[in-house]
Amino acid sequence: MRTRPAGMDADPAADAGVEGNGRLTAVNGMVLLVVLALEGVTILSIRQMITLHVYIGLLLVGPVLLKCATTAYRFARYYSRSLPYVQKGPPHVVLRILGPVVLLSSLAVLGTGIGLIFTGPVHREPLLTLHQSAFIVWIAATGVHVLGHIVQAGKATWHELRDPASTPLTRRRRWRTLAVAGALLAGVALATTLTPAAHAWTSVRYQHDGHRDGDAVTYPATLVR
């Protein structure tokens, strides 16, 4: 168990801030798992569910950016030697190494996916290849990341939902809830705004012509992820 250096008194507010960051990251991560599962279902029948695939992929942008922000904040506070974050300690070394890979590959998958919306099927290369390559890196790194954090994230989420609102930590719960809800709403707004721009991919004509011309062989199974 980590202890404070001699002469250092506990700072409940600072400790609550560390734990609050952890809970926000955990709850948002669990939300991401649910949305990613829905996105995965669309891949099973990509041509029939391409519109939903694009919409959910765009919706993911909000929660992914929130996850990047909370993780980067903890990273910055730890390496700037903030005492509460130092005492909490870093993740396992493997997870620390994979963290930047998960972050960068997530942004690469989303960024190239959004780019594909605007280039359309005709001018899809090289973005499609970059998108698919980034997805392969992302799914491998994220799989290990999830396995390494799922138990801790589940416990933190349970405590966030069940703990009574009587401590500095739980009194700030409303702000964490607003952050998660705000990220989802931002994703919904982005998806609602940009999905119509993907008409070249989602049109019945493209799906029919692509299948007839043999284009279904190279049809992007992960158009927006």
C-alpha positions as CSV (number, residue, x, y, z in Angstrom):
1,M,0.0,0.0,0.0
2,R,1.3,3.5,-1.0
3,T,1.8,6.0,1.9
4,R,2.4,9.7,1.9
5,P,5.9,11.0,2.6
6,A,6.6,12.0,6.2
7,G,5.2,15.4,7.1
8,M,2.7,15.3,4.2
9,D,-1.0,15.5,5.3
10,A,-3.8,14.0,3.3
11,D,-5.6,16.3,1.0
12,P,-9.2,14.9,0.6
13,A,-10.0,17.3,-2.3
14,A,-6.8,16.2,-4.3
15,D,-7.5,12.6,-3.6
16,A,-11.1,13.0,-4.7
17,G,-9.8,14.6,-7.9
18,V,-7.6,11.6,-8.7
19,E,-10.4,9.1,-8.0
20,G,-12.9,11.3,-9.9
21,N,-10.7,11.2,-12.9
22,G,-10.4,7.4,-12.6
23,R,-14.2,7.1,-12.3
24,L,-14.9,9.4,-15.3
25,T,-12.4,7.4,-17.4
26,A,-14.0,4.1,-16.3
27,V,-17.6,5.1,-16.9
28,N,-16.9,6.6,-20.2
29,G,-14.9,3.5,-21.1
30,M,-17.9,1.3,-20.3
31,V,-20.1,3.5,-22.5
32,L,-17.5,3.1,-25.3
33,L,-17.6,-0.7,-25.0
34,V,-21.4,-0.7,-25.5
35,V,-21.3,1.6,-28.5
36,L,-18.4,-0.3,-30.0
37,A,-20.3,-3.5,-29.6
38,L,-23.2,-2.0,-31.6
39,E,-20.7,-0.9,-34.2
40,G,-19.4,-4.4,-34.4
41,V,-22.8,-5.8,-35.1
42,T,-23.1,-3.5,-38.2
43,I,-19.9,-5.1,-39.6
44,L,-21.7,-8.5,-39.8
45,S,-23.9,-7.1,-42.6
46,I,-22.1,-4.0,-43.7
47,R,-23.9,-3.4,-47.0
48,Q,-27.3,-3.7,-45.4
49,M,-26.3,-1.6,-42.3
50,I,-23.8,0.8,-43.8
51,T,-25.9,3.9,-42.8
52,L,-26.1,2.7,-39.2
53,H,-22.4,1.8,-39.3
54,V,-21.4,5.3,-40.4
55,Y,-23.7,7.0,-37.9
56,I,-22.4,4.9,-34.9
57,G,-18.9,5.4,-36.1
58,L,-19.3,9.2,-36.0
59,L,-21.1,9.0,-32.7
60,L,-18.0,7.4,-31.2
61,V,-16.0,10.6,-31.8
62,G,-17.4,12.3,-28.7
63,P,-16.7,9.5,-26.2
64,V,-13.3,8.7,-27.8
65,L,-12.2,12.3,-27.4
66,L,-13.4,12.4,-23.8
67,K,-11.4,9.1,-23.1
68,C,-8.3,10.7,-24.7
69,A,-8.7,13.8,-22.6
70,T,-9.1,12.1,-19.2
71,T,-6.3,9.7,-19.9
72,A,-4.0,12.5,-21.2
73,Y,-4.8,14.5,-18.0
74,R,-3.8,11.7,-15.7
75,F,-0.6,11.2,-17.8
76,A,0.3,14.9,-17.6
77,R,-0.4,15.1,-13.8
78,Y,1.6,11.9,-13.1
79,Y,4.7,13.0,-15.1
80,S,4.5,16.6,-13.7
81,R,4.9,14.8,-10.3
82,S,1.5,15.8,-8.8
83,L,1.6,14.0,-5.5
84,P,-1.8,12.4,-5.5
85,Y,-1.3,11.1,-9.0
86,V,2.2,9.8,-8.1
87,Q,0.8,8.0,-5.1
88,K,-1.9,6.4,-7.1
89,G,0.8,5.1,-9.3
90,P,1.0,4.3,-13.1
91,P,-0.8,1.5,-14.9
92,H,1.1,-1.7,-15.6
93,V,4.1,-1.1,-17.9
94,V,2.5,-3.0,-20.8
95,L,-0.6,-0.8,-20.5
96,R,1.5,2.3,-20.4
97,I,3.3,1.4,-23.6
98,L,0.0,0.5,-25.3
99,G,-1.8,3.6,-24.1
100,P,-0.4,6.0,-26.8
101,V,-0.9,3.3,-29.4
102,V,-4.6,3.0,-28.5
103,L,-5.0,6.8,-28.5
104,L,-3.2,7.4,-31.8
105,S,-4.8,4.4,-33.6
106,S,-8.3,5.5,-32.4
107,L,-7.8,9.0,-33.8
108,A,-6.4,7.5,-37.0
109,V,-9.4,5.2,-37.5
110,L,-11.9,7.9,-36.9
111,G,-10.0,10.5,-38.9
112,T,-9.6,8.3,-42.0
113,G,-13.2,7.2,-41.6
114,I,-14.5,10.7,-41.7
115,G,-12.2,11.4,-44.6
116,L,-13.7,8.5,-46.5
117,I,-17.2,10.0,-46.1
118,F,-16.1,13.0,-48.1
119,T,-13.9,11.3,-50.7
120,G,-16.6,8.7,-51.5
121,P,-16.1,5.3,-53.1
122,V,-14.5,6.6,-56.3
123,H,-11.5,8.3,-54.6
124,R,-11.3,6.1,-51.6
125,E,-7.6,5.3,-51.9
126,P,-5.2,5.8,-50.1
127,L,-7.5,6.6,-47.2
128,L,-9.2,3.2,-47.3
129,T,-5.9,1.4,-46.9
130,L,-4.8,3.7,-44.1
131,H,-8.2,3.3,-42.4
132,Q,-8.1,-0.5,-42.6
133,S,-4.4,-0.6,-41.4
134,A,-5.2,1.7,-38.5
135,F,-8.1,-0.5,-37.6
136,I,-5.9,-3.6,-37.4
137,V,-3.5,-1.8,-35.1
138,W,-6.4,-0.4,-33.0
139,I,-8.2,-3.7,-32.5
140,A,-5.0,-5.5,-31.4
141,A,-3.9,-2.8,-29.0
142,T,-7.4,-2.1,-27.7
143,G,-8.1,-5.8,-27.0
144,V,-5.1,-5.9,-24.6
145,H,-6.1,-2.5,-23.2
146,V,-9.6,-3.7,-22.4
147,L,-8.5,-6.9,-20.8
148,G,-6.1,-5.0,-18.6
149,H,-8.6,-2.5,-17.4
150,I,-12.1,-4.2,-17.5
151,V,-12.2,-5.4,-14.0
152,Q,-11.0,-2.2,-12.4
153,A,-13.3,-0.1,-14.7
154,G,-16.2,-2.3,-13.8
155,K,-15.6,-1.8,-10.1
156,A,-15.2,1.9,-10.5
157,T,-18.4,2.2,-12.5
158,W,-20.3,0.2,-9.9
159,H,-19.1,2.5,-7.1
160,E,-19.9,5.6,-9.2
161,L,-23.5,4.4,-9.6
162,R,-24.0,3.1,-6.1
163,D,-22.0,5.2,-3.6
164,P,-24.0,7.7,-1.6
165,A,-23.6,11.4,-2.4
166,S,-22.0,12.3,0.9
167,T,-18.3,12.8,0.1
168,P,-16.3,15.3,-1.9
169,L,-15.9,12.5,-4.5
170,T,-19.6,11.7,-4.9
171,R,-20.7,15.3,-4.7
172,R,-18.9,15.9,-8.0
173,R,-20.6,13.0,-9.6
174,R,-23.1,15.2,-11.4
175,W,-20.2,16.9,-13.3
176,R,-18.8,13.5,-14.4
177,T,-22.3,12.5,-15.5
178,L,-22.6,15.7,-17.5
179,A,-19.2,15.1,-19.1
180,V,-20.2,11.6,-20.3
181,A,-23.6,12.7,-21.4
182,G,-22.1,15.8,-23.2
183,A,-19.6,13.6,-25.0
184,L,-22.5,11.3,-26.2
185,L,-24.6,14.3,-27.3
186,A,-21.6,15.8,-29.2
187,G,-21.2,12.5,-31.0
188,V,-24.9,12.4,-31.8
189,A,-24.8,15.9,-33.2
190,L,-21.7,15.1,-35.3
191,A,-23.3,11.9,-36.6
192,T,-26.6,13.6,-37.4
193,T,-24.7,16.4,-39.2
194,L,-22.3,14.3,-41.2
195,T,-24.1,11.1,-42.0
196,P,-26.0,12.7,-45.0
197,A,-22.6,13.5,-46.5
198,A,-22.0,9.8,-46.8
199,H,-24.8,9.4,-49.4
200,A,-22.3,8.1,-52.0
201,W,-21.6,5.1,-49.7
202,T,-25.1,4.6,-48.3
203,S,-27.1,5.0,-51.6
204,V,-28.9,1.9,-52.9
205,R,-27.3,2.6,-56.3
206,Y,-23.8,2.3,-55.0
207,Q,-24.5,-0.9,-53.2
208,H,-26.2,-2.4,-56.2
209,D,-23.5,-1.3,-58.7
210,G,-20.6,-2.2,-56.4
211,H,-22.0,-5.7,-56.0
212,R,-22.6,-6.1,-59.8
213,D,-19.1,-4.9,-60.7
214,G,-17.4,-7.1,-58.2
215,D,-16.6,-4.1,-56.0
216,A,-18.0,-5.9,-53.0
217,V,-14.8,-7.8,-52.7
218,T,-13.0,-4.6,-51.6
219,Y,-16.0,-3.0,-49.9
220,P,-14.7,-1.4,-46.7
221,A,-15.8,-3.6,-43.8
222,T,-14.7,-0.8,-41.5
223,L,-15.8,2.3,-43.3
224,V,-16.1,4.4,-40.1
225,R,-15.0,2.8,-36.9
